[in-house]
Amino acid sequence: MAQAHPTGYVSTFDALPDSALVRLAILIAWGLLPFSRATLWRKVRSGHFPRPVKVSCQVTAWRVGDVRRWLADPRDFRATTGGERLERLTAKRRIPESASRT
């Protein structure tokens, strides 16, 4: 079911593909976030809300798929940090100790 956007555009968050990007103003205008901008940024820093994508020097947006993951389970959501991703990648490339001994 489509909802009328305040500016007259017809759209819904559910109709957007997971790869779409949404700005903070849209998340707030559509009532998807039950907290303020300041709380959102605090949650991003703590890893309790998805990290945004920097589109340009003045434009930040969130992937719809990431926001949907958070909406599905906000209490248990943990954002993946770059360090965790790096650890997973390097773990795949490590040579087992037994193989490195000659």
QUIMO-V808948 format. One record per pair of residues at least 6 apart in sequence whose C-alpha atoms are under 6 Angstrom apart, sorted by the first residue. I is the first residue (numbers start at 1). J is the second residue. Records with the same first field share a line. If there is no record, write none. Layout:
I = J / J
This chain:
2 = 11 / 12
3 = 10 / 11 / 12
4 = 10
18 = 64 / 65
19 = 63
20 = 63 / 64
21 = 61 / 62 / 63 / 64
22 = 61 / 62
23 = 61
43 = 49
44 = 51
47 = 78 / 79
48 = 77 / 78
50 = 66 / 79
52 = 61 / 62
53 = 60 / 61 / 62
54 = 60
70 = 77
